[in-house]
Amino acid sequence: MGGGEKPQLIINGKRLDGRMPDELRPIKIEVGTIRNAVGSSYIEWGNNKIIAAVYGPKEALPKHVQDPERAIIKCRYTMAPFSSLEEHGRSGPNRRSTEISKVTKEVFENVIMLEKYPGAEIDIFVEVLQGDGGTRAAGITAASVALAASGIPMTDMPYGVSFGKVGDQVILDLNKIEDNYSDADMPIAISPRTGDILLLQMDGTLTPEDVDLGMHMVRKAGEYITKLQREALKQSYEKISEKYKK
Amino acid sequence: MKIRTVTEDFIKDLLMKGQREDGRQPMSYRNIELKTGVIPNAEGSAQVIMGNTKMLAGVKVGVGEPMPDKPGEGNLITSAELHPMASDQFESGPPSPEAIELGRVIDRGIRAADMINSKSLGIDEEKVWEVFIDIYTLNYDGNLFDAGTLAAAAALYSARMPKYDAENEEVIREGNLGRFKIGGMVTSSTFGKIAGKVILDPDGNEEAFMDARITIANDENYLRAMQKGLGGSFSQKELETLIDASFQKSKDLRKLIISKVE
């Protein structure tokens, strides 16, 4: 899908950054990055650096957007103008980010107990400070942690991760250069408790068998990502209790 | 705001018995009518009537500059419009997230299937062809993804390729013109989930009470684009079944397009 000469992305079974086909990039999650937010998190996923912040529940405004039976979610995914290796981007939403905001919102409509807050809104912000492929999946993983940290009741803590295809090889967690020259890209978000698919997008060239293999990689990686999400939350409370020991 | 209505109860009760309001089976399409060449001024056009959903796609071709990182490659620009005349649910103004999603999902299918190979759209070093596909919703009654993809694919498939007169820097749009070189022929199948039941080609009433939606676009051999929508979910097993169903359903849709282009 990218232009220009296609680089060789897999050499002797290894990817350009040394990963195996089913290997995730290193992931680090922190909780409580934005003090003003009700819940927030910061994720480093390979070279991706993303902040997620949650505000609310608060009265939904303007009034006509209110739902008398449940809370509504407003989600804003954006990439900072300095976030990409290429030229300066434009700040604020564009067609791509509008779509990502929509599908991210729809992920969390599955798990937030919206009926507890009729007439309210819950705001989710995902800001990509540095992007290197797979930002929507990493953003969902971070937003999940921010929501859990906010104390808003949820039935599960979803994670996101993508897979794709380079040549004949299905690979997990594509970085930017892999994404640019891949034959297919399929971002996924899963509810680990039920195993249900909450986000699914795809474009490129895949067979049904590739989808099966990729989904298997996604679920295996998901077990690890879920563990990281939980540990990040636990650590944030450990930090607080240490503070009170003194 | 969603109010539980007689319609909702009716639709859900019927689905529990495997039936639908208009008498269809869960996994069948409404009657589809396709007409190409409806806008002779456009290089390509097609109108799709799917039940009461009516969509019109027009292809216009112009001359532009290549993207800096893709010399010699043409541009394909697809957008969808939820026209306010098509439904009282649509409003005037900048494109809604729904319209953007619709346009982008249709675009990804066409692009991924290489329906029009962008490398075949070069003119010279500075100029390339720009292909605009605009998809209009004229009347809304559900499943704009499939109707829109069908209209766009048929419009492209039937479009005539203009010629460029380099001496006079003119685009020749009339006379004896060929067609575009078409790669994969993409169509899509969209499924809705209502109260745990999965149906093909949801109409407007069904979409109003749908928990989740999935669009699967493929050509003869490969999956080309997929998109899950709305606040519900699908299981892995459902996904696998629906991918198979989409490959099955696409056979008739492809035949329909080919039959309408002589």
Interface residues (C-beta under 8 A of the other chain):
Chain A: M1 G2 G3 G4 D67 P68 E69 R95 R96 T98 E99 S101 K102 V103 K105 E106 E109 N110 A184 M186 S191 T194 G195 D196 I197 L198 L199 L200 Q201 M202 D203 G204 T205 L206 T207 P208 D210 V211 D212 M215
Chain B: M1 K2 M67 D69 K70 P71 E73 P95 P97 E98 I100 E101 G103 R104 R108 G109 R111 A112 I214 Y222 L223 R224 A225 M226 Q227 K228 G229 L230 G231 G232 S233 F234 S235 Q236 L239 E240 I243 D244 F247
